[in-house]
């Protein structure tokens, strides 16, 4: 696997063995060595997925008579149009085909959506239509003769974006045989985005708006001329959903006119019945869709993008819907032909693909650990959805490229474990209700010989899950707060409305809790950001047969003795730092890897009494795999005793980099 590049790299470091930086991985070859971790597991099927944000374009892309999926993913580092080939046959016979792994068609842009007109698929983004997407990606395009900036935000909030989701589609809105232009607009100018809570947890800014505009075609089919846009009305006022409307005009109830189903920035769908006619549509009050099982129809995550299409070719219109973490689901229309009222869909079923590269949702936060006590290194990861997932190493110790199981979600008690912000748990407002941003370490926190989980999240409340099972089969029943022996009142964040509960630790959100015996006294300590963004040490001590956690101190300093501050941001710009502790360069001192374009090395140069002197030493590699951030951990799959880098990226995948340190040296 490493062959020529690995030999060259090690020859280079052999020449530098007497240098101060001997054994440290800093080489041009590193850019090429950052590799996605592969399942290496023939026959395994997993959820179909791209990176952060899935914008589905269902179509018969390869013209072989069955429906495939093209998915647009505008994130970093997996930006692209991805072709997932249906290898199971016509969807009238196999509603849930197994797809081949995604094939890259070319780079993409935000807000790419399909339209289905007279048997053809048209692909649009704001202001453009693309020609032959399967053959040329988005390289060939035609400009639409409409002002892209026609929507003028009227809100007065200065923070955050003004318009985000900007969704352009074709539809014959008024039944005159001409294709009109429909645009869904997500307006943030009333919402603001950040830190607008009162002391009781009430959001003080306005809502997130999702409006639908129509440009009527007053020209012809061959030469469209679009009139001035107007907002679609619902029950006599502007139709409005909670952002990201993803408008779908179709005859959902089978009465001959076009109804409307919209998505939103969160997880639900709304149906607007056309109570007028095909030529003069008039939309009633929005109704939240209910699933066949009787509950509200919702997706697993948020930032959903529904696309209406008769997927199973049974004569009614289904919804193929993208989720924020890169997955795509089918919501099958099961409305009875004689039924009145809103259409009925089955709960989402996520499409599957042949396994290729490991993926844990989006913004994966892995930690390498022997989870099940079988001697090899497994992976445990958090993600944006707030889950914790376990990927088991099936190859055993000493295999450099292991075979992996599919990820399994952690169960606590009788339920799948999940952290969610809810309506007021995120500093960035109620639009983030379904995000959890779990980040974690696995370690024996209570010193009983079993691995526990210490985690942080979108809430900033650092907690732990006690292993009540066995070494080979961990089992958990409840989450407990990490409690600290504060000297007086616990310092509080200068933003947000959340406050500490008892002795429980409340600190900056989305920051990794690092569990490590920093002072080498045989007890595991906690290293993480304090309330002001400084890297702090919470030391453990045993007293009267109890393990106690001392109040934090800023024990990590630069060469001038000043405390290391990893973030000075406030509100939504606070926290977000991912880190791990490791002796990366083999000098016997614990260093830190910090999130960056891949990972920056914060190298420990010496210990001065009860402080550690840290020196920034640059990135491990040249390649940029960062979107929001990269979450570093270390692994030793080949069992040679040297830690290698593994980074969880925004696309949910794990990127591996072999440590260039000469094996067997320091």
Secondary structure, 3 states (H helix, E strand, C coil): CCHHHHHHHHHHHHHCCCCCCCCCCCCCCHHHHCEECECCCCCCEEECECCCCCEEEEECCCCCCCCEEEEEECCCCCCEEEEECECCCCCCCCCCCEECCCEEEECCCCCCEEEEECCEEEEEECCEEECCHHHHCCCCEEECCCCCCCCCCCCCCCCCCCEEEEEEEEECCCCCCCCEEEEEEEECCCCCCCCCECCCCCECCCCCEEEEEEECECCCCCCCCECCCEECEECCEECCECCCCCCEEECCCCCCCCEEEECCCCCECEEECECCCCCCCCECCCEECEECCCCECECCCCCCEEEEECCCCCCCCEEEEECCCCEEEEECECCCCCCCCCCCECCCEECEEECCECECCCCCEEEEECCCCCCCCEEEEECCCCCEEEECECCCCCCCCCCECCCEECEECCEECCCCCHHHCCCCCHHHCCCCCCEEEEECCCCCCCCEEEEECCCCECEEECCCCCCCCCCECCEEECECECCCCCCCCCCCCCCCCCCECECCCCCCCEEECCCCCCCCEEEEECCCCEEEEECEEEECCEEEEECCECCEECCCCCECECCCCCHHHCCCCCEEEECCCCCCCCEEEEECCCEEEEEEEEEECCEEEEEEEEECCCCCCCCCCCEEEEECCCCCCCCEEEEECCCCEEEEECCCCCCCCC
